[in-house]
């Protein structure tokens, strides 16, 4: 049994059993991948994959359990490497943070600035993605830290921590009728076209839920992942913009009026997540603490250790 065999098994599952893609990912040949898989199956005495001819088509029942063990073994191997680098006093490395546009654009700039100042020899990669893709990047080890409002807090394979809460606000042109109301209601807002986030992004579920609970069906005429896009069209008076509160800047958004929506929509919570059982380097802990000061290294490490000792819940 060797790590190349384990990686071949893991990549076969990740690549939907396409051995050509597995070979490309592992920088080897397709026959080489097939040989690694077959040798491990022969050593274990069970077939891990279902086959149709020479093609892999799925996992056998024992294969599903074996793949879970393979994932744990490879994770622990990576943890060993990370721990070795940490305790050898190496201060270089790479930290990949997967996050949404809203967090990268509005919540993280000062954190990144402080991190770069304190860890100049660590390469920091911000990878913007949808919440569901952030989960995938974390589970597959392609990202070390995930920051998002949706998806990450409810994934069984991740350990998540509440970072901060925020509200939505309305943004409209200065001449918009809503500016003349002391406290607009959902019914007031539903009388106008609405511009807001794509489904699954930046608290959109809370917006839809509020209107649905009130029995209203607003006319959403434009959606975007980017608050800057929403603000641009709201300023053109094409609709009422609903954005995250941190996306409004009174100085930069002088062509818009901000209207509080605390009374209309439930607050949102942004979470920090890491893969269950992962070992985090000191600089990864520092990044988390800079972003959410209440999340100390001890707090995060203790939660990770506890989650590693608990069986994963079925998805």
N, C-alpha and C positions, 0 to 999 in steps of 0.2 A: 504494500500500500504506500502511495506517495502523493505529494501535494498536486502533481500534475494530473493524476487520476481524479482527485477530488475537485480540482478546478474544472476539469472536463465535464464532470457530472453537474456541477453547479451551473456552468454556462449553457449546457444543453437544455436545462430547464428555463433559464433566463431568455434563451434565444428561441424559445418555442420549438425545440427539438430539431432545429435547422443546423446540421453539422457543418455546412459550409460557413455559416455565420460564426459558429463556435470556433472553427479553425482560424478564421480571421481574427477573432477576439483574442485568441491565445497565441497568435503568431506561429501556427504550426499547420500541418496538413490535415485534410479530412480523414484519410486513412489512419493517421496518427491518433486523432481524437477517437475514432472507432476502436482502435486497439487499446487505448487507455481505459475506455469504458468497459470493454469486454474483459480485460484482465482483472479489473476490480470486481466485476460480477463473478468471474470464476473463482477469485480468492474468497469472496463472501459466500459463494454457493447459492446465490439467488439472482434472478433477473431484476434489474432496477427499472428497465424501460420496456414498455410494450413496443412491438415492432410489426411492421407490415413489409415483408421482404427485408431489405437492408435499411429501410427508413425507420427512424424512431417516431412513434405516434403518441406516446404518453407515458405516464408512470404506472408501474404495477403497485399493488397494495404495499408490499414491503419497500418498494422504491420510494414511496411518499415519506415513510419514516426515515429511511436512509438519507434522503435529501435534507431533512431537518437536521440530522446529525452532522452531515457534511457542512452545512451552513455554520453550525456552531464551531466545528473544528477550524474552519477557515477564518472565522471571526476571532477565535482565540489565538490563532497564528498571527493575525494582524495585530492583536492586542500585545502579544509578546514583542513584536518588532517596535511598536509604539512605546512600550514600557522600557525597552532597552535604550531607545533614543533618549527617553526622558531621564533615566537614571544615569546615563553616560554623560549627562550634562550638555547634550547637543542642543543648541539654541536655534537651529535652522529647521525648516520643514515647510509644509504646505497645509493650509487650512481652507477647506471648501465650505462655504455657507450658502445653502440653497434657500432662497426667499422670494417673496413676491415683489412686483414692481413698487407697490406702495411702501413696503418696509424699506427696500433698498433706496428709494428716492427720498423718503421723508423721515424715517426713524433711525436709519443706520449711519448717515454721513459722519456725525460727530463721534460715534463709536469706532468707525473705521479709522478716522483721523487719530484718535487716542491709541488705538491698537497699533497702527503703523509707527507711531512715535515710540511705543514701548517695545515693540517686536520688529525692528527694521529688517531682520534677516528671515522672517517668515513670509512666504508668499501667500497672500490672501486672495482667494478667488470667490467673488460673489456670482452666484449662478441664479439668474432670475427664471422662475418657473411658476406654473400653476400649482395650487396646493396639492392636487393629486400627484403631480409629477415630483413635487418635493418629497412626498412620502416614498415614492419609488426610488428616488436618488438616495434617501437615507437607508432604506431597507437593503439596497444593493451595494452599500458602502461607497457610493460615488460622491456622497456629501457627508461631512462630519457633523454639521449642525443644520437644523432646519428652523426657519422662523416664518410663521404664517398664522392667520386667524382661523382658517378652515382646515379640516382634514387631519392635521397632525396630532391633535389632542385625543382623537378617538381610534388611533391605529394600535392594535395589540402588539405589534412588533417594535413599537417605539416607546421610549420613556419621555414624557412631556412635562413641562413646567409652565405655569402661568407667568407671563412676563409683565404685561400692563393692560389696562382697560382703556377703551376709547369710544367715542360717540360719532355718529354721522351728523353732518350739517347740511343745510340747504345753501346753494349759491345761485343767485339770480342777477340779472342786469339791474342797474339802479332804478330803472323806470318800471320794473315788474310790479304788477298789482299786489303780490304777496308782501312787498316791502311796506305796504300801508296797513298791514294787519299786525296787531301787537303780538299775537301768538297763533300762527296758522295751524289749522287742524289737518288731519289726513284728508278730510273731505275737501278742504280748501285746495290742497296740493293736487288732489286727483282731478281737479277741474282743468289742469294744464298738462301739456306733454311733459314727460319726465326723461331725463338723461342720467344714467347711472352705470354701475359696474356690471360686467358680464356675470352670468349665473356662476356661482361657486367662487367668486372673488370678493374680498374686502367687505365681508358682512352682508352681502346681497341677500342671504337667507333671512336675515332679520328685517330687511326692508320689505321683502315679499310677504313675510309672515305678518307684519303689522297691517298691511293693506288687506290681506286675506281675512284676518281676524275682525277687521272693521267692515267686512263685506264689500270691499271696494275693488274695482279692476282698473287700475291706472293705465294710461296709455304710455307705455315706455317706447319712445321713438328712436332711441339710440343707446347702445351700450358699449363699454370699452373696459379694458384692463387698467388703463392709465388715467389717473385723475386729471392730469394736464389736458387730455383730450376732452374729458367731460367739461372742464372749466372753459375750454375754448368755445365749445358750442353753446354753453350756457351764456357766455358773454355775448354771443351773437343773437341771444334771445330766442333760441330754438326750443327751449324748454327749461324746466326747473332741474338744476343739477343736484344730485345727492352724492356727497363724497365723504371720505374719512376726514375727521376734524383736523388731523395733522397735515392734511394736504392743502389747507387754506393758509395763505400768507398775506396778511393785510397790505404789506408793502408791494409785493409782486402781483397781487390780484386786485389792484386798485379799480379795475373795471367791473368788479363783482361785489355784491352785497352778501355778507354771510348772515344766515338766519339760524338760530339754534334749533336743533331737532331733538334735544334730550327728552322732551315730553312725548315724542312721537315713536321713537325706535328704541328697542332695548340696547343696552351697552354691549360692546363686543370685547372679547379678550384675545389678545395675541399671545401665542405660546412659542416656547423654544422646545425643540425636540431633538433627541439623539437616538441612535439605534440601541435597542435593548442589549445590555451586556458589553457595549463598546468601551474601550479604554480611551480616555481623552487625555491628550498632552496638556501640560500646564498652560500653554498659550490658548488652547481651546477653552479651558475653564476661565481664563482671563477675559476672553471675548464675551462669553456668556455673562460674566459678572459686570462687565462694562455696559452691556445692553440692559441687564436687569440686576441692579445692585443687590437685591435681596437674595439672589441665587449665588450663594458662596460655593467655593469648591467642595467643602464638606457636605453641603446640602445636596449638590448634584451627584457627588461620588456615592453618598449613602443611598440615594434613590436608585442609581444605576446598579449598585451591588445587590440591593433588594430585588430589583426587577430581574436580574440575571439568575437569581435563585428561585424565581417563581416560574411555573410552567406557563408557556404562552397560551393565551386564550384562542380558541378557534375564531378565524376571521368571519 
